[in-house]
Amino acid sequence: MKKLVILLFLLLPFASMAQSNPTDYLFNKYAGREGVESVNVPHMLIWFARWFVDDSDQDAKEILSQVNSVRVITIEDKDLNNRVDFYTELRASGAIDQLKKNYELLLETNDHGDRVHIFARMDKMDYIRELIIIVGGQENTLVSITGRMDLKKIANLDRSLHVGGMNELSRLDTAKVKKVN
């Protein structure tokens, strides 16, 4: 029995690695490539950034206290951008189906040649555990934010962070979002 408990304890980290984000495919494929801008902001840096936010911006401080990590990838090179569509790649890899199955679709729109999808994995208390923004088309951008965030506050996040793709958050109608159990 003791050996079984030790074995299960040792295998636990591998089980959590298997439950990766469906969008990891794009981050792994494009991060570090020429013409692609990628940013990975870990929890420690976000925690540290709270100290540099203006004291008058309490919303930004509160949002930053709820965020664990932010990952952004966007294609800056025009030639590469014309050959790539993040949404199409994610659909072909099966990630869109996985997102639709396990996440709540908050927004789906076509805007001037861009397909925008915002997905959220929410807990039972209506907090967002993970927010994924996919922009495919003319402005390929992928944003992944993890934490325990208030939906009403997260809709204003684009004002505080000024990160590409985040402007889509202001479109969220928080009254229409359903809780996922």
Secondary structure as UniProt FT lines:
FT   HELIX           2..18
FT   TURN            22..23
FT   HELIX           24..30
FT   TURN            31..32
FT   TURN            34..35
FT   STRAND          36..41
FT   HELIX           43..49
FT   HELIX           50..52
FT   TURN            55..56
FT   HELIX           58..66
FT   STRAND          67..75
FT   HELIX           78..83
FT   HELIX           86..93
FT   HELIX           95..102
FT   STRAND          104..111
FT   TURN            112..113
FT   STRAND          114..122
FT   TURN            124..125
FT   STRAND          127..136
FT   TURN            138..139
FT   STRAND          141..150
FT   HELIX           151..154
FT   TURN            155..156
FT   HELIX           157..161
FT   TURN            164..165
FT   HELIX           166..171
FT   HELIX           174..176
//
